[in-house]
Amino acid sequence: MALKQSSIVIEPGTGKLELWDIEVNEENLKSLLVDLFENHWKEIIFGPLIQGAAWEITANHPPEKIVLFDGYLTVDFGDLHFHICIGENRGDPYAPTKKQLGKFRRTQAAHFFRRINRDDAPDTWGIRLFNGQGEQQITILLPNPFLSGGLKFLDKPDWGKLKLWDYLRQEYLGLSPDPLDRSGSRMIYP
C-alpha cells in the first residue's frame, strides 16, 4: 500500500483541516463503514455536520444488521437506521434509477480528517463522505483526547483515545501514528 499524501483546506466555520482521501469504491467504503459500526460503535459519534446543523448521534448498542443492497449500505440499530449510497444504485426493473441520479447519490469523495487549531495542533479527528453533488452524506467523529465520554473538556488530554485514529490510519491509509496528533494541549473552536 502506497503512503497517502494529505492536503490542507480552510473551511469557513470549521477552520483548517488536514485531509487524506479515501478510495471511494464500494468494497473499500463498505469495509471501512462495517468496521466502524460493527467494531467501534461505542466510540464514535456520527451524522451530518453541515453549516447550520449538527447531528451528533451515538448508538446505545451494536447494529442489529448491516446490509448492502442496490448500492445503499444500511446500518440498522433497530430503533435507528440510516442508508448511505456507496455503490451503483440501479433501482428495480420497473423503476430504474437514471444514470445521472445514480451518480448524484453515490459517494464520490471521502476522506479522513483532522482539524488543526490556531495553536497548529490537531484537536478533532474523523471521516467524512460526500455524494456526487459535493453534499455531505455523513461525518464520523472519532474519540477525542480532549473530551470525556460525556463530551466535557478534560483537564489533561487522554492520548489513549487516539487508538482508533491510529488504527484507521494504519489499516486504510498505510500510515503510522503521527506525533503531531499528540502535540496539542486543548481543543480550540475556530
C-alpha positions in Angstrom: 0.0 0.0 0.0 1.5 3.4 -1.0 1.6 6.1 1.6 -1.1 8.7 1.2 -0.3 12.4 1.0 -2.5 14.8 2.8 -3.9 18.2 1.7 -4.9 21.2 3.7 -8.1 23.1 3.2 -9.7 26.0 5.1 -13.4 25.7 5.6 -15.5 28.7 6.8 -16.9 28.0 10.2 -14.8 24.8 10.6 -11.2 26.1 10.2 -8.1 24.4 8.9 -8.5 20.7 8.0 -5.8 18.2 7.0 -7.4 15.6 4.7 -6.4 12.2 3.4 -8.5 10.9 0.5 -10.1 7.5 0.9 -10.7 5.3 -2.2 -14.5 5.6 -2.9 -15.1 2.2 -4.4 -17.9 0.2 -2.9 -15.7 -2.5 -1.5 -13.4 -0.1 0.4 -16.2 2.1 1.7 -18.2 -1.0 2.9 -15.1 -2.4 4.6 -14.5 0.9 6.4 -18.1 1.5 7.5 -18.8 -2.0 8.6 -15.6 -2.0 10.6 -16.6 1.3 12.3 -20.2 0.4 13.0 -19.7 -3.3 14.0 -16.5 -3.0 15.9 -16.3 0.6 17.2 -20.0 1.7 17.6 -19.4 2.6 21.2 -16.6 5.0 20.4 -18.0 7.1 17.5 -20.3 9.9 17.0 -22.0 10.2 13.6 -24.4 12.1 11.5 -24.2 15.0 9.0 -22.3 18.0 10.3 -23.1 20.9 8.0 -23.2 24.7 8.4 -26.4 25.3 10.4 -27.0 21.7 11.6 -25.0 19.1 13.6 -26.5 15.6 14.1 -24.2 14.1 16.7 -25.7 10.6 17.1 -24.3 7.9 19.4 -25.5 4.3 19.5 -26.6 2.5 22.7 -26.0 -1.0 21.3 -24.3 -2.6 18.3 -26.3 -2.6 15.0 -28.7 -5.4 14.5 -27.7 -5.7 10.9 -25.6 -4.0 8.2 -26.6 -4.8 4.7 -25.7 -3.6 1.2 -28.5 -3.5 -1.4 -28.6 -1.7 -4.7 -25.6 0.4 -3.8 -27.0 1.5 -0.4 -25.3 0.4 2.8 -28.0 0.2 5.6 -26.8 0.3 9.2 -29.8 -0.7 11.3 -29.7 -0.3 15.1 -33.4 -1.3 15.4 -34.6 1.9 17.0 -32.5 3.9 14.5 -31.2 3.2 11.0 -29.6 5.0 8.1 -28.7 4.4 4.5 -25.7 5.7 2.5 -25.3 5.2 -1.2 -21.7 3.9 -1.6 -22.2 1.9 -4.8 -24.1 1.8 -8.0 -27.8 2.4 -7.5 -29.8 0.8 -10.3 -33.3 0.8 -8.9 -35.5 -2.0 -9.9 -36.6 -3.2 -13.4 -39.9 -1.3 -13.1 -38.4 1.9 -11.8 -34.7 2.0 -12.9 -32.5 4.8 -11.5 -31.4 7.3 -14.1 -27.6 7.3 -14.5 -27.3 11.0 -13.6 -29.3 10.4 -10.4 -27.2 7.4 -9.5 -24.0 9.5 -9.9 -25.6 12.2 -7.7 -26.5 9.7 -4.9 -23.2 7.7 -4.8 -20.3 8.7 -2.6 -17.8 10.5 -4.9 -15.4 11.8 -2.3 -14.4 10.6 1.2 -11.5 11.4 3.5 -10.0 11.1 6.9 -9.5 14.4 8.5 -8.0 16.1 11.5 -8.8 19.7 12.3 -5.8 21.9 13.1 -6.5 24.6 15.6 -4.9 28.1 15.9 -2.1 26.5 18.1 -1.2 24.5 14.9 -2.2 21.3 16.7 -4.9 18.7 15.8 -8.0 18.8 18.1 -10.6 16.9 16.2 -10.4 13.6 14.2 -12.9 11.9 11.9 -14.1 10.7 8.5 -16.5 12.4 6.0 -18.3 11.1 2.9 -19.7 13.3 0.1 -22.1 12.5 -2.7 -21.8 13.3 -6.4 -23.0 16.9 -5.8 -20.5 17.5 -3.1 -23.1 17.3 -0.3 -22.1 15.7 2.9 -23.5 12.2 3.5 -22.1 11.6 6.9 -19.4 12.7 9.3 -18.0 10.1 11.8 -16.2 11.8 14.7 -13.6 9.6 16.4 -12.7 9.6 20.1 -11.2 12.9 21.2 -8.4 13.1 23.8 -9.6 16.5 24.9 -13.2 15.3 25.7 -14.7 12.9 28.2 -17.3 10.3 27.2 -19.9 12.9 28.2 -18.3 15.5 25.9 -16.9 17.6 28.8 -13.5 19.1 28.4 -10.8 17.1 30.2 -8.1 18.8 32.3 -5.4 16.8 30.7 -5.5 15.1 27.2 -6.2 11.3 27.3 -3.9 10.2 24.4 -5.3 6.7 24.6 -8.4 8.0 22.8 -6.4 8.2 19.6 -6.1 4.4 19.4 -8.9 4.2 16.9 -7.5 7.0 14.8 -4.1 5.3 14.8 -5.7 2.0 13.8 -7.7 3.5 10.9 -4.7 5.4 9.6 -2.6 2.2 9.5 -5.4 0.0 8.2 -6.8 2.2 5.5 -4.0 4.6 4.6 -0.9 2.7 5.5 0.3 5.4 7.8 1.9 5.0 11.2 0.9 7.1 14.3 1.9 10.7 13.9 3.5 12.6 16.8 1.6 15.8 15.7 -1.6 14.1 16.8 -0.3 14.3 20.4 1.1 17.8 20.3 -1.9 19.8 21.4 -3.0 20.8 24.9 -6.6 21.8 24.3 -9.5 21.9 21.9 -10.0 25.3 20.4 -13.0 26.3 18.3 -12.3 28.4 15.2 
